Amino acid sequence: MPIAVATAWAAIAFAAVDMKSAKKLAFAGIFTALAFIFMFLGSVFQTLDLSASALASLVVLIAFIELGKGWAFGIYAASSVLGIFLLPNKTAALVFACFVGFYPIVKAWLNAIRPKWLSYVARISLFNLILTLLVLAASKLLGPGWFGGPSALLYPICNVTFIVYDLALEKLPAFYSQRLKKLFFGRR
């Protein structure tokens, strides 16, 4: 009798673990598909490529909140690979893969830096490092005149855009938790 009870409890416990993992896996698949759909829209409507990448990164942010950093990183990686290999226009996927896709995950660690001003310096420095690497890679691959405009404006415009994006990511977790979470996931 005790063996039957232990077996029954083990079956219930393993079923609960499997259901929890299956639920997270299902959400990860949905989040990956949603991020890919946003990037696909940016690929089809090319004027929306940067906005679509930012929207796809919000999916990673919600995954980070709901599922944790490991699942969020997996969603980022899967969405990046799918976007790079399947999208006809790669701009949205490259922007997502090179920066905005993983930034919501990294931002959690950068926010922990104290004092607060040092956290801002670290975030802007990370962005400028990646932007510089991308500019250098584009110059090597596409030639020195790839930008087609005054490159002196590239860094100021990109930094202002990044600061707006960073501030939006600062406010969105609270907005999501207070207003959108109940809409998407019901009461939890």
Backbone bond lengths (Angstrom), bond angles and torsions (degrees), N, CA, C in turn:
res aa  C-N    CA-C-N  psi(-1)  N-CA   C-N-CA  omega(-1)  CA-C   N-CA-C  phi
1 M - - - 1.450 - - 1.527 112.32 -
2 P 1.385 119.84 -47.67 1.460 118.94 179.83 1.531 112.69 -61.05
3 I 1.331 116.92 -33.66 1.463 119.33 178.84 1.519 110.25 -66.09
4 A 1.320 117.16 -39.78 1.472 120.82 178.83 1.530 110.58 -65.08
5 V 1.332 116.49 -40.54 1.469 120.04 178.75 1.525 109.83 -66.34
6 A 1.329 117.20 -44.62 1.464 120.31 178.84 1.519 111.03 -62.50
7 T 1.316 116.69 -40.14 1.459 120.53 178.28 1.525 110.67 -64.69
8 A 1.320 116.17 -41.00 1.470 120.00 178.84 1.526 110.77 -64.46
9 W 1.341 116.79 -44.10 1.459 120.16 178.64 1.525 111.16 -65.50
10 A 1.321 117.23 -38.68 1.469 120.50 177.94 1.523 110.49 -64.58
11 A 1.335 116.13 -41.42 1.468 119.49 178.65 1.519 110.40 -62.88
12 I 1.336 116.31 -41.78 1.474 119.80 178.38 1.522 110.12 -65.58
13 A 1.334 117.55 -43.79 1.464 120.66 -179.35 1.527 111.07 -63.62
14 F 1.327 117.26 -45.59 1.463 119.85 179.80 1.520 111.40 -67.48
15 A 1.318 116.87 -34.81 1.465 119.71 177.26 1.520 109.81 -64.28
16 A 1.341 116.92 -39.66 1.458 120.39 179.05 1.528 110.59 -65.73
17 V 1.332 116.56 -41.44 1.453 119.91 178.60 1.527 110.04 -65.33
18 D 1.335 116.26 -44.54 1.456 119.74 179.84 1.523 111.45 -64.00
19 M 1.344 116.95 -38.98 1.459 119.43 178.82 1.527 110.58 -66.24
20 K 1.312 116.47 -38.91 1.462 119.87 179.31 1.529 109.78 -65.02
21 S 1.329 116.65 -45.19 1.464 120.22 177.87 1.521 111.15 -65.50
22 A 1.321 116.17 -39.96 1.464 119.78 179.64 1.521 110.67 -65.17
23 K 1.314 116.69 -38.45 1.472 120.82 178.51 1.524 110.03 -64.92
24 K 1.330 116.86 -44.79 1.457 119.85 178.57 1.528 111.10 -64.37
25 L 1.321 116.32 -39.72 1.452 120.22 178.75 1.526 110.95 -64.56
26 A 1.323 116.34 -40.75 1.468 119.84 177.98 1.526 110.88 -63.53
27 F 1.332 116.50 -45.01 1.465 119.50 177.28 1.528 111.06 -62.49
28 A 1.327 116.69 -39.65 1.468 119.71 178.66 1.522 110.88 -61.66
29 G 1.317 117.26 -41.08 1.459 120.41 176.89 1.515 112.21 -63.59
30 I 1.328 116.18 -41.91 1.468 120.24 178.09 1.525 110.45 -65.27
31 F 1.322 117.15 -44.42 1.464 120.40 179.65 1.531 111.24 -63.72
32 T 1.322 116.77 -40.65 1.468 120.41 178.27 1.525 110.18 -62.50
33 A 1.316 116.32 -45.51 1.466 120.19 178.95 1.525 111.15 -62.80
34 L 1.315 117.15 -41.12 1.462 120.75 179.82 1.531 111.47 -64.65
35 A 1.321 116.96 -43.23 1.476 120.05 176.96 1.527 110.24 -62.24
36 F 1.327 116.65 -41.81 1.460 120.41 178.25 1.524 111.06 -63.74
37 I 1.323 117.71 -41.15 1.466 121.03 178.95 1.523 110.52 -61.58
38 F 1.331 117.55 -42.87 1.471 119.77 177.21 1.527 110.74 -60.29
39 M 1.334 116.76 -44.55 1.464 119.53 178.96 1.522 111.05 -66.62
40 F 1.324 117.81 -35.28 1.458 121.30 176.93 1.525 110.57 -61.80
41 L 1.338 116.26 -43.13 1.468 119.46 176.96 1.527 111.01 -61.54
42 G 1.322 117.42 -38.93 1.457 121.05 175.91 1.512 112.35 -67.09
43 S 1.310 116.72 -29.62 1.457 120.86 177.94 1.525 111.46 -74.80
44 V 1.316 116.91 -38.37 1.464 121.14 179.77 1.521 111.08 -74.46
45 F 1.326 116.67 -48.32 1.468 122.42 177.31 1.526 106.97 -101.00
46 Q 1.331 115.67 91.96 1.460 120.75 -167.76 1.523 114.29 -65.50
47 T 1.328 117.59 -19.66 1.467 118.45 176.61 1.531 111.24 -73.13
48 L 1.317 116.59 -13.12 1.462 121.03 -179.26 1.526 113.18 -102.35
49 D 1.329 118.52 10.37 1.463 119.62 -172.54 1.524 113.83 -60.25
50 L 1.327 118.31 -42.68 1.464 120.05 179.64 1.526 111.12 -71.88
51 S 1.328 116.67 -40.62 1.464 120.12 177.69 1.521 111.07 -64.34
52 A 1.317 116.49 -39.76 1.461 120.43 178.83 1.526 111.02 -64.82
53 S 1.316 117.13 -38.53 1.471 120.46 176.69 1.524 110.57 -63.75
54 A 1.334 116.37 -41.29 1.464 119.96 178.43 1.528 110.58 -64.67
55 L 1.333 117.88 -40.64 1.464 120.57 176.97 1.527 110.95 -63.89
56 A 1.316 116.78 -40.47 1.469 120.08 177.29 1.526 110.65 -62.91
57 S 1.324 117.35 -34.56 1.463 119.42 178.27 1.528 111.63 -69.67
58 L 1.331 117.07 -26.85 1.461 119.34 175.65 1.523 110.82 -67.25
59 V 1.328 116.61 -31.21 1.462 120.51 174.52 1.532 109.56 -63.00
60 V 1.328 116.81 -40.92 1.469 120.62 177.05 1.526 110.13 -64.87
61 L 1.332 116.88 -38.66 1.462 120.43 178.02 1.528 110.95 -62.09
62 I 1.329 117.18 -45.27 1.465 120.49 179.00 1.530 110.27 -65.11
63 A 1.324 117.11 -38.69 1.464 120.46 176.37 1.525 110.78 -63.25
64 F 1.318 117.05 -38.83 1.462 121.63 177.50 1.529 110.15 -61.51
65 I 1.323 116.68 -43.14 1.466 120.96 179.74 1.530 110.97 -67.81
66 E 1.328 117.04 -45.06 1.467 121.61 -173.31 1.523 113.78 -82.20
67 L 1.336 117.17 -39.10 1.463 120.23 -170.59 1.526 114.44 -112.24
68 G 1.324 117.52 -20.23 1.457 120.68 -178.49 1.520 111.79 106.04
69 K 1.334 114.94 170.38 1.467 119.59 -172.85 1.524 113.72 -68.51
70 G 1.330 118.39 -35.49 1.464 120.39 -179.95 1.517 112.26 -63.02
71 W 1.318 116.03 -47.33 1.461 120.35 178.29 1.526 110.58 -66.23
72 A 1.327 117.02 -40.78 1.471 120.33 179.52 1.528 110.92 -61.75
73 F 1.332 116.88 -41.02 1.454 119.46 177.79 1.530 111.20 -65.73
74 G 1.320 116.93 -38.95 1.465 120.33 176.68 1.522 111.92 -63.12
75 I 1.315 116.57 -40.01 1.468 121.27 177.37 1.517 110.18 -64.90
76 Y 1.337 116.64 -42.65 1.465 120.83 176.25 1.532 110.55 -59.24
77 A 1.322 116.65 -47.55 1.468 120.66 -176.95 1.527 111.10 -65.15
78 A 1.327 117.08 -46.18 1.465 120.13 -179.22 1.532 110.98 -64.63
79 S 1.319 117.05 -42.90 1.467 120.55 179.46 1.522 111.07 -64.51
80 S 1.317 116.53 -38.99 1.468 120.44 178.79 1.522 111.44 -63.40
81 V 1.329 116.55 -48.02 1.462 120.60 -179.44 1.523 110.58 -63.05
82 L 1.334 116.73 -45.83 1.462 119.78 178.55 1.525 111.23 -60.01
83 G 1.325 116.40 -44.68 1.455 120.23 -179.43 1.519 113.14 -63.47
84 I 1.317 116.34 -44.37 1.468 119.90 -178.02 1.526 111.02 -66.62
85 F 1.328 117.29 -38.43 1.463 119.25 -176.92 1.525 114.40 -86.17
86 L 1.334 118.56 -27.98 1.454 119.56 -171.55 1.530 115.96 -107.73
87 L 1.316 118.29 -21.01 1.466 118.68 -176.26 1.522 111.44 -80.12
88 P 1.345 116.95 140.50 1.468 119.52 179.87 1.531 112.48 -68.76
89 N 1.326 117.63 -39.63 1.459 122.32 176.05 1.522 106.71 -109.32
90 K 1.309 117.18 120.93 1.466 122.02 -169.11 1.527 114.78 -86.65
91 T 1.336 119.11 -3.35 1.462 120.32 -173.21 1.524 112.07 -58.27
92 A 1.318 117.66 -50.88 1.466 120.57 -178.79 1.529 111.02 -60.21
93 A 1.328 116.58 -41.91 1.465 120.27 -179.44 1.528 111.33 -67.90
94 L 1.332 117.13 -39.42 1.470 119.84 179.77 1.523 111.65 -68.03
95 V 1.320 117.45 -40.97 1.469 120.31 176.94 1.526 109.53 -62.92
96 F 1.324 116.31 -42.31 1.457 120.89 178.10 1.524 111.11 -63.77
97 A 1.321 116.84 -48.06 1.468 120.94 -176.65 1.522 112.37 -68.29
98 C 1.325 116.83 -37.48 1.468 119.88 -174.49 1.517 114.28 -82.22
99 F 1.339 118.14 -23.90 1.459 116.67 -178.95 1.526 114.60 -151.32
100 V 1.328 118.04 -63.51 1.465 118.78 -167.01 1.525 113.40 -67.86
101 G 1.304 118.50 -21.06 1.454 120.40 179.20 1.514 113.30 -70.38
102 F 1.315 117.48 -42.49 1.467 119.40 -178.76 1.522 112.92 -93.61
103 Y 1.335 118.19 -12.39 1.461 120.23 -175.89 1.529 113.54 -60.44
104 P 1.353 120.97 -41.00 1.472 117.97 177.73 1.528 113.44 -58.76
105 I 1.320 117.94 -30.28 1.462 121.25 178.75 1.527 109.98 -75.12
106 V 1.323 116.72 -45.85 1.464 121.97 -178.91 1.530 111.12 -68.39
107 K 1.321 116.42 -31.96 1.465 121.65 -178.18 1.530 111.54 -59.11
108 A 1.317 116.87 -33.75 1.471 119.76 178.67 1.530 110.99 -60.54
109 W 1.327 116.40 -40.36 1.471 119.49 177.52 1.523 111.21 -73.41
110 L 1.305 117.31 -39.10 1.463 119.72 -179.54 1.525 111.65 -68.12
111 N 1.327 117.63 -30.72 1.469 120.77 177.27 1.522 112.09 -67.07
112 A 1.331 117.42 -23.45 1.461 121.02 -178.26 1.527 112.56 -77.04
113 I 1.324 117.58 -11.75 1.470 120.92 -179.61 1.523 109.19 -68.56
114 R 1.302 115.60 132.44 1.472 122.09 177.01 1.506 108.73 -121.62
115 P 1.280 120.17 143.04 1.463 129.93 0.03 1.533 111.55 -69.56
116 K 1.332 115.24 165.14 1.457 121.94 -173.06 1.527 112.26 -59.51
117 W 1.326 118.08 -37.69 1.468 120.56 -178.48 1.530 110.35 -63.78
118 L 1.321 116.99 -31.84 1.458 120.70 178.41 1.538 110.55 -69.69
119 S 1.326 115.79 -32.38 1.464 120.47 174.85 1.535 110.21 -63.10
120 Y 1.333 116.81 -43.93 1.473 120.46 177.74 1.523 111.38 -62.93
121 V 1.320 116.11 -41.84 1.476 120.29 178.74 1.525 110.12 -62.79
122 A 1.320 117.46 -41.70 1.469 121.04 179.57 1.525 111.05 -64.01
123 R 1.330 117.14 -41.24 1.468 120.34 -179.39 1.531 111.36 -66.61
124 I 1.309 116.54 -45.18 1.467 119.98 179.91 1.528 110.48 -68.21
125 S 1.322 116.72 -36.79 1.471 119.95 177.54 1.523 111.41 -64.84
126 L 1.331 117.51 -42.31 1.458 120.76 177.05 1.526 110.36 -60.49
127 F 1.325 116.72 -45.91 1.466 120.10 179.09 1.520 111.21 -60.18
128 N 1.328 117.70 -46.46 1.466 120.67 -178.33 1.520 112.32 -67.88
129 L 1.319 117.80 -33.06 1.459 120.91 175.03 1.527 110.35 -62.92
130 I 1.322 116.51 -48.07 1.467 119.88 -179.87 1.527 110.69 -66.90
131 L 1.325 117.44 -40.16 1.465 120.11 177.47 1.522 111.06 -61.26
132 T 1.317 117.30 -42.28 1.465 121.06 178.53 1.521 111.10 -63.71
133 L 1.329 116.79 -43.53 1.468 119.64 177.66 1.527 111.43 -62.12
134 L 1.324 116.86 -39.77 1.463 120.15 178.16 1.525 111.97 -67.41
135 V 1.320 117.35 -39.81 1.473 121.14 177.94 1.525 109.92 -64.54
136 L 1.335 116.89 -43.37 1.465 120.07 178.32 1.522 111.58 -64.34
137 A 1.332 116.96 -42.78 1.465 120.26 178.70 1.525 110.69 -64.20
138 A 1.323 117.24 -42.31 1.473 120.50 179.03 1.517 111.14 -65.59
139 S 1.320 117.34 -37.69 1.474 120.44 178.49 1.522 111.02 -65.12
140 K 1.329 116.77 -39.17 1.467 120.35 178.95 1.532 111.21 -69.72
141 L 1.330 116.20 -42.00 1.462 120.13 -176.44 1.526 113.34 -78.68
142 L 1.329 116.25 -39.99 1.466 120.62 -172.10 1.526 114.19 -106.71
143 G 1.305 116.68 -6.91 1.462 120.16 -178.73 1.513 111.10 97.21
144 P 1.336 117.22 162.95 1.462 120.99 -173.92 1.531 114.42 -66.41
145 G 1.306 120.02 -24.64 1.461 121.50 -177.05 1.521 113.53 -96.70
146 W 1.325 118.41 23.04 1.462 122.31 -174.41 1.509 113.21 -64.02
147 F 1.324 118.30 -30.16 1.463 120.91 -173.28 1.529 111.22 -71.95
148 G 1.309 117.56 -35.69 1.459 121.31 176.16 1.510 114.57 75.95
149 G 1.278 119.50 11.65 1.458 122.51 -179.22 1.516 109.76 -155.05
150 P 1.315 115.84 -177.02 1.471 118.93 179.49 1.530 110.87 -68.21
151 S 1.313 115.72 108.50 1.465 120.21 -175.99 1.530 112.17 -68.75
152 A 1.318 118.30 -12.80 1.459 120.30 177.06 1.528 110.90 -65.68
153 L 1.318 117.28 -23.45 1.465 120.74 178.74 1.528 113.06 -85.79
154 L 1.317 117.07 -13.72 1.458 120.82 -175.56 1.524 111.83 -59.78
155 Y 1.312 118.37 -51.59 1.464 121.19 -176.26 1.530 112.70 -67.93
156 P 1.329 119.86 -45.86 1.479 117.45 178.13 1.527 113.19 -61.65
157 I 1.331 117.19 -43.46 1.468 119.93 -179.36 1.526 110.49 -65.52
158 C 1.315 116.93 -44.36 1.464 120.70 179.74 1.525 111.39 -64.99
159 N 1.333 117.76 -38.17 1.463 120.18 179.95 1.522 111.75 -68.50
160 V 1.324 117.75 -40.18 1.468 120.20 176.49 1.526 109.76 -63.16
161 T 1.320 116.41 -43.59 1.461 120.87 178.12 1.524 110.77 -61.45
162 F 1.328 116.69 -42.52 1.462 120.24 178.96 1.524 111.25 -63.79
163 I 1.315 118.03 -41.48 1.469 120.84 -179.43 1.529 110.40 -62.67
164 V 1.335 117.23 -41.16 1.467 120.66 177.21 1.536 109.73 -63.85
165 Y 1.324 116.50 -44.06 1.471 121.65 178.28 1.531 110.24 -61.54
166 D 1.313 117.41 -44.56 1.456 121.96 -179.53 1.532 111.17 -63.64
167 L 1.327 116.96 -41.99 1.468 120.21 177.87 1.530 110.78 -64.98
168 A 1.324 116.93 -37.70 1.466 120.06 177.12 1.525 110.22 -63.74
169 L 1.332 116.54 -42.91 1.473 119.71 177.79 1.526 111.71 -65.81
170 E 1.317 116.47 -25.45 1.466 121.12 178.13 1.532 110.57 -69.01
171 K 1.318 116.62 -38.53 1.471 121.89 -175.18 1.529 113.34 -90.00
172 L 1.312 118.10 -26.58 1.461 120.98 -172.28 1.528 115.70 -64.87
173 P 1.335 121.08 -36.35 1.479 117.94 178.53 1.530 113.12 -59.46
174 A 1.321 117.29 -40.88 1.472 119.54 178.72 1.525 110.26 -67.75
175 F 1.326 117.53 -42.72 1.467 121.35 178.23 1.528 110.28 -61.70
176 Y 1.301 116.57 -42.73 1.466 120.73 178.85 1.526 110.26 -62.94
177 S 1.328 117.15 -48.74 1.464 120.86 -176.80 1.526 112.16 -64.69
178 Q 1.329 117.20 -37.05 1.453 120.55 -176.29 1.520 113.34 -82.94
179 R 1.335 118.10 -33.93 1.462 119.33 -171.58 1.519 115.10 -119.39
180 L 1.309 117.93 -43.04 1.464 119.97 -170.77 1.527 114.22 -90.31
181 K 1.308 117.68 -27.51 1.463 120.28 -175.25 1.524 111.43 -59.84
182 K 1.328 117.67 -44.25 1.461 120.97 178.85 1.524 110.86 -64.15
183 L 1.323 116.85 -35.49 1.464 120.90 179.72 1.519 111.24 -65.82
184 F 1.347 117.42 -44.06 1.454 121.71 -176.73 1.527 114.01 -82.99
185 F 1.317 116.71 -39.54 1.465 120.35 -171.36 1.515 114.21 -116.21
186 G 1.311 118.00 -0.07 1.472 120.17 -177.74 1.526 110.53 72.22
187 R 1.303 116.00 -164.84 1.474 119.30 179.54 1.513 109.78 -79.46
188 R 1.322 115.21 131.77 1.467 120.39 178.49 1.497 109.39 -134.10
